């Protein structure tokens, strides 16, 4: 009887140990397929907008272990992302709110420095070509990542028919005062600023009236050609000596005194 009692006690102890150890030591290891059984939204986010988080890493490679055996299984961004100045910034989640959709950014309206760690060329252009745009935060214009807003959101168009393609033909947003254009630029675009010159030209009865502004003021804003560029030396040497400046007789190219 005593021996039977000892055997029962031993069996009870062993059974208790097995039941206690089973959830941890005898449980199967987790796989990525197990994650979606409880966590439905993160896999859906990754599938839709995961970027490299979808193609380069798995759930288990990022989240090593699972509570309660591992209490802190949310890795720091720097554990994978390093080697660039952008990755040295603090508080990644202020823009990259959801690590499962890393390229969908939520931006505040006064951010510049973090943007320029990736978009350095644009920062250089703004500093080398001072304008009001230089004083603005990047996110004042680019309120969403990779979004390029139309100029007319802030600026009155030069004409009623003007569209964004017309703006960008002459003005680069990061150096807006460096105006360049081609020969096909309509004179109406110029006339919105140079109204008097266009008015004089459009009412002129000379051949200049048929010319587009860009035909004379070629390639770069404020280019003023000499009359000789087109007309060579139109008068005798004696007259040119007496009146060396064409405007003494002909006023301006937009309003010739003929």
C-alpha positions as CSV (number, residue, x, y, z in Angstrom):
1,X,0.0,0.0,0.0
2,X,2.8,2.4,0.9
3,X,4.6,1.6,-2.4
4,X,1.4,2.3,-4.4
5,X,1.0,5.6,-2.6
6,X,4.6,6.6,-3.6
7,X,4.0,5.6,-7.2
8,X,0.8,7.7,-7.4
9,X,2.6,10.7,-5.9
10,X,5.4,10.4,-8.4
11,X,3.0,10.1,-11.3
12,X,1.1,13.2,-10.1
13,X,4.4,15.2,-9.9
14,X,5.5,14.1,-13.4
15,X,2.1,14.9,-14.9
16,X,2.1,18.4,-13.3
17,X,5.6,19.1,-14.7
18,X,4.5,18.0,-18.2
19,X,1.4,20.2,-18.1
20,X,3.5,23.1,-16.8
21,X,6.2,22.8,-19.5
22,X,4.0,22.0,-22.5
23,X,3.0,25.6,-23.5
24,X,6.6,26.7,-23.7
25,X,9.1,23.9,-24.2
26,X,6.9,21.5,-26.2
27,X,4.9,24.1,-28.2
28,X,5.6,24.3,-32.0
29,X,7.6,27.3,-33.1
30,X,5.6,30.2,-34.7
31,X,5.8,30.8,-38.4
32,X,4.7,33.8,-40.6
33,X,1.5,31.9,-41.4
34,X,0.6,31.9,-37.7
35,X,0.8,35.8,-37.5
36,X,-2.2,36.4,-39.7
37,X,-4.4,34.2,-37.5
38,X,-4.5,37.0,-34.9
39,X,-3.0,40.1,-36.7
40,X,-5.1,40.7,-39.8
41,X,-4.5,44.4,-40.4
42,X,-0.7,44.6,-40.5
43,X,-0.4,41.8,-43.2
44,X,-3.1,43.6,-45.2
45,X,-1.2,46.9,-45.0
46,X,2.1,45.3,-46.0
47,X,0.4,43.5,-48.9
48,X,-1.0,46.8,-50.2
49,X,1.8,49.3,-49.4
50,X,4.6,47.5,-47.7
51,X,7.4,48.5,-50.1
52,X,10.6,46.7,-49.1
53,X,8.9,45.6,-45.9
54,X,6.9,43.4,-48.1
55,X,9.6,42.1,-50.4
56,X,12.7,42.1,-48.2
57,X,11.6,40.9,-44.7
58,X,9.1,38.6,-43.1
59,X,7.0,39.1,-40.0
60,X,9.3,36.8,-37.9
61,X,12.5,38.5,-39.2
62,X,11.3,41.8,-38.0
63,X,9.4,40.7,-34.8
64,X,11.8,38.2,-33.2
65,X,9.7,36.3,-30.7
66,X,6.3,36.9,-29.2
67,X,5.0,37.8,-25.8
68,X,5.1,36.6,-23.1
69,X,8.4,34.9,-23.8
70,X,9.7,38.1,-25.5
71,X,8.3,41.3,-24.1
72,X,9.8,43.8,-26.4
73,X,9.5,42.5,-30.0
74,X,9.0,45.9,-31.8
75,X,12.4,46.6,-33.3
76,X,14.0,50.1,-33.7
77,X,14.1,51.4,-37.3
78,X,17.8,51.7,-37.0
79,X,18.2,48.0,-36.5
80,X,17.8,47.7,-40.3
81,X,18.0,51.2,-41.7
82,X,21.5,52.8,-41.4
83,X,24.2,54.4,-43.5
84,X,22.3,57.5,-44.7
85,X,21.8,60.8,-43.0
86,X,18.0,60.4,-43.2
87,X,18.3,57.3,-41.0
88,X,20.0,59.2,-38.3
89,X,16.9,61.4,-37.7
90,X,15.0,60.9,-34.5
91,X,11.3,60.1,-34.1
92,X,10.8,58.2,-37.3
93,X,7.1,57.5,-36.5
94,X,6.3,61.3,-36.6
95,X,6.2,60.9,-40.5
96,X,6.3,57.1,-41.0
97,X,3.3,56.5,-38.7
98,X,2.7,52.9,-39.7
99,X,5.8,50.8,-40.2
100,X,3.7,48.4,-42.3
101,X,3.1,51.1,-44.9
102,X,6.5,52.9,-44.7
103,X,6.1,55.0,-47.8
104,X,2.7,56.5,-46.8
105,X,3.9,59.5,-44.9
106,X,1.9,61.9,-42.7
107,X,3.6,65.3,-42.8
108,X,3.4,68.3,-40.6
109,X,3.3,71.7,-42.3
110,X,6.6,73.0,-41.1
111,X,9.1,70.3,-42.1
112,X,12.2,71.1,-44.1
113,X,15.3,69.5,-42.6
114,X,14.2,65.9,-42.7
115,X,13.1,66.3,-46.3
116,X,16.5,67.7,-47.4
117,X,18.3,64.6,-46.1
118,X,16.8,62.8,-49.2
119,X,16.1,65.7,-51.5
120,X,19.4,67.5,-51.3
121,X,19.4,68.9,-54.8
122,X,16.2,70.8,-54.3
123,X,17.6,72.3,-51.1
124,X,20.7,73.5,-53.0
125,X,18.6,75.1,-55.8
126,X,16.5,77.0,-53.2
127,X,19.5,78.4,-51.5
128,X,21.4,79.3,-54.6
129,X,18.4,80.9,-56.2
130,X,16.8,83.0,-53.5
131,X,13.1,83.7,-53.7
132,X,10.1,83.7,-51.5
133,X,10.1,79.9,-52.0
134,X,13.4,79.8,-50.1
135,X,11.7,81.0,-46.9
136,X,9.0,78.3,-47.0
137,X,9.0,74.9,-45.4
138,X,9.0,72.0,-47.8
139,X,5.7,70.7,-46.5
140,X,4.0,74.0,-47.0
141,X,3.9,73.0,-50.7
142,X,4.4,69.3,-50.6
143,X,1.7,68.4,-48.0
144,X,1.9,64.8,-49.0
145,X,5.0,62.9,-49.8
146,X,5.9,62.9,-53.6
147,X,3.0,65.2,-54.2
148,X,3.7,68.1,-56.6
149,X,1.1,70.8,-56.2
150,X,0.0,72.9,-59.2
151,X,1.4,76.5,-59.1
152,X,-2.0,78.0,-59.4
153,X,-2.8,76.7,-55.9
154,X,-0.9,79.8,-54.7
155,X,-0.2,81.9,-57.8
156,X,-2.6,83.7,-60.2
157,X,-2.1,82.2,-63.7
158,X,-0.7,84.5,-66.4
159,X,-3.8,83.9,-68.5
160,X,-7.1,82.3,-68.2
161,X,-6.0,79.4,-70.4
162,X,-2.8,78.7,-68.5
163,X,-2.3,75.2,-67.1
164,X,0.5,73.6,-65.0
165,X,2.4,72.5,-68.0
166,X,2.7,76.2,-69.1
167,X,4.0,77.2,-65.6
168,X,6.7,74.5,-65.5
169,X,7.8,75.3,-69.0
170,X,9.2,78.6,-67.8
171,X,9.5,78.3,-64.0
172,X,11.1,75.6,-61.9
173,X,9.6,75.6,-58.5
174,X,12.9,75.5,-56.6
175,X,14.3,78.4,-58.6
176,X,11.2,80.3,-59.8
177,X,12.9,83.6,-60.7
178,X,15.2,81.9,-63.1
179,X,12.8,82.1,-66.1
180,X,13.7,80.1,-69.2
181,X,11.4,79.3,-72.1
182,X,11.4,78.2,-75.8
183,X,10.3,79.9,-79.0
184,X,6.8,78.5,-78.7
185,X,5.9,80.4,-75.5
186,X,2.8,82.4,-76.1
187,X,3.1,86.2,-75.8
188,X,0.0,86.3,-73.6
189,X,2.1,84.5,-70.9
190,X,4.7,87.3,-71.1
191,X,2.1,90.0,-71.3
192,X,0.6,89.2,-67.9
193,X,3.6,90.9,-66.4
194,X,4.7,93.1,-69.3
195,X,1.3,94.4,-70.1
196,X,2.3,97.7,-71.5
197,X,4.9,96.2,-73.9
198,X,2.4,93.6,-75.2
199,X,-0.3,96.3,-75.6
200,X,2.1,98.5,-77.7
201,X,3.3,95.5,-79.8
202,X,-0.2,94.2,-80.5
203,X,-1.4,97.7,-81.8
204,X,1.8,98.3,-83.8
205,X,1.6,98.4,-87.6
206,X,5.1,97.1,-88.1
207,X,6.5,93.6,-88.7
208,X,7.3,93.4,-85.0
209,X,3.6,93.0,-84.3
210,X,3.7,89.5,-85.8
211,X,6.6,88.3,-83.7
212,X,6.2,86.4,-80.5
213,X,7.9,87.9,-77.5
214,X,10.1,84.8,-77.2
215,X,11.3,85.2,-80.8
216,X,13.3,88.3,-79.7
217,X,13.8,87.8,-76.0
218,X,15.2,84.3,-76.5
219,X,15.8,81.5,-74.0
220,X,16.2,83.5,-70.8
221,X,14.0,86.1,-69.1
222,X,15.2,89.7,-69.3
223,X,17.3,89.0,-72.4
224,X,17.2,92.2,-74.5
225,X,18.7,91.8,-78.0
226,X,20.3,94.6,-80.0
227,X,18.6,95.8,-83.1
228,X,21.6,94.7,-85.1
229,X,21.0,91.1,-84.1
230,X,18.2,91.0,-86.7
231,X,18.7,94.1,-88.8
232,X,22.5,94.1,-89.1
233,X,23.4,97.7,-90.0
234,X,20.3,99.2,-91.5
235,X,21.5,102.7,-92.3
236,X,24.6,104.4,-93.8
237,X,27.7,104.7,-91.8
238,X,27.2,108.5,-91.6
239,X,23.7,108.2,-90.1
240,X,24.8,105.4,-87.7
241,X,27.6,107.7,-86.5
242,X,25.2,110.6,-85.9
243,X,22.6,108.4,-84.3
244,X,24.5,105.4,-82.7
245,X,21.5,104.4,-80.6
246,X,18.5,103.1,-82.5
247,X,16.1,104.3,-79.8
248,X,17.0,107.9,-80.5
249,X,14.8,107.7,-83.6
250,X,12.8,104.5,-83.2
251,X,11.8,104.7,-79.5
252,X,11.4,101.1,-78.4
253,X,11.1,97.9,-80.3
254,X,7.4,97.6,-79.1
255,X,6.5,101.1,-80.3
256,X,8.6,102.2,-83.3
257,X,8.4,105.8,-84.3
258,X,7.9,105.4,-88.1
